[in-house]
């Protein structure tokens, strides 16, 4: 494969991995909203737990990329982080702003 195809593949896989990294945060935010306790500390713990697991998923995927395809780490990592941020921002906007 050519360099352009490798970079496009890295970006696509990074974007998919960023979305997969958003899923634990999504689940934690859903659990925090549905929990019967109205405690702010409880919601914060769910949020922090989801954020931690999401960042672990993203970091592990980045380490695997660095071990497997070292030249593709930068496009993979950028696509991964941008995808995670866009998914999170879209979810927050949809739940809090677009009502």
C-alpha positions as CSV (number, residue, x, y, z in Angstrom):
1,X,0.0,0.0,0.0
2,X,1.1,3.5,-0.6
3,X,1.8,6.1,2.0
4,X,-1.5,7.9,1.4
5,X,-3.5,4.8,1.7
6,X,-1.7,3.9,5.0
7,X,-2.5,7.4,6.3
8,X,-6.1,7.2,5.3
9,X,-6.4,3.8,7.0
10,X,-4.8,5.1,10.1
11,X,-7.2,8.1,10.3
12,X,-10.2,5.9,9.7
13,X,-9.2,3.3,12.3
14,X,-8.3,6.2,14.7
15,X,-11.8,7.7,14.2
16,X,-13.4,4.4,14.9
17,X,-11.3,3.8,18.0
18,X,-12.1,7.3,19.2
19,X,-15.8,6.5,18.9
20,X,-15.3,3.2,20.8
21,X,-13.4,5.2,23.4
22,X,-16.5,7.4,23.9
23,X,-18.8,4.4,24.7
24,X,-17.6,4.0,28.3
25,X,-18.2,7.7,28.9
26,X,-21.6,7.5,27.3
27,X,-22.5,4.5,29.5
28,X,-21.3,6.3,32.6
29,X,-23.3,9.5,31.8
30,X,-26.4,7.4,31.1
31,X,-26.0,5.6,34.5
32,X,-25.5,8.9,36.3
33,X,-28.7,10.3,34.8
34,X,-30.7,7.2,35.7
35,X,-29.4,6.7,39.2
36,X,-32.1,7.4,41.8
37,X,-29.6,9.4,44.0
38,X,-29.6,13.1,43.4
39,X,-26.2,13.5,45.0
40,X,-23.7,15.5,43.0
41,X,-20.9,13.4,44.3
42,X,-22.5,10.3,42.8
43,X,-22.9,11.9,39.4
44,X,-19.2,13.1,39.6
45,X,-18.0,9.6,40.4
46,X,-19.8,8.2,37.4
47,X,-18.4,10.9,35.2
48,X,-14.9,10.4,36.5
49,X,-15.1,6.6,36.2
50,X,-16.4,6.9,32.6
51,X,-13.7,9.4,31.7
52,X,-11.0,7.2,33.2
53,X,-12.1,4.1,31.3
54,X,-12.4,6.1,28.1
55,X,-8.9,7.5,28.4
56,X,-7.6,4.0,29.2
57,X,-9.2,2.6,26.0
58,X,-7.7,5.5,23.9
59,X,-4.3,5.1,25.5
60,X,-4.2,1.3,25.0
61,X,-5.2,1.7,21.3
62,X,-2.5,4.4,20.9
63,X,0.2,2.1,22.4
64,X,-0.9,-0.8,20.2
65,X,-0.7,1.5,17.2
66,X,2.8,2.6,18.3
67,X,3.9,-1.1,18.5
68,X,2.3,-2.2,15.3
69,X,2.7,0.8,12.9
70,X,5.1,3.4,14.4
71,X,4.9,5.8,11.4
72,X,1.1,6.0,11.6
73,X,0.9,7.0,15.3
74,X,0.4,10.8,14.7
75,X,-2.5,10.5,12.2
76,X,-4.0,7.7,14.3
77,X,-3.7,9.6,17.5
78,X,-5.1,12.9,16.1
79,X,-8.1,11.1,14.5
80,X,-8.7,9.2,17.7
81,X,-8.7,12.3,20.0
82,X,-10.7,14.5,17.6
83,X,-13.3,11.7,17.3
84,X,-13.5,11.3,21.0
85,X,-13.9,15.1,21.5
86,X,-16.5,15.4,18.7
87,X,-18.6,12.5,20.0
88,X,-18.5,13.9,23.5
89,X,-19.4,17.4,22.4
90,X,-22.2,16.2,20.2
91,X,-23.7,14.1,23.0
92,X,-23.5,17.0,25.5
93,X,-24.9,19.5,23.0
94,X,-27.8,17.1,22.1
95,X,-28.6,16.4,25.8
96,X,-28.2,19.9,27.2
97,X,-28.6,22.5,24.4
98,X,-30.9,21.1,21.7
99,X,-34.1,20.7,23.8
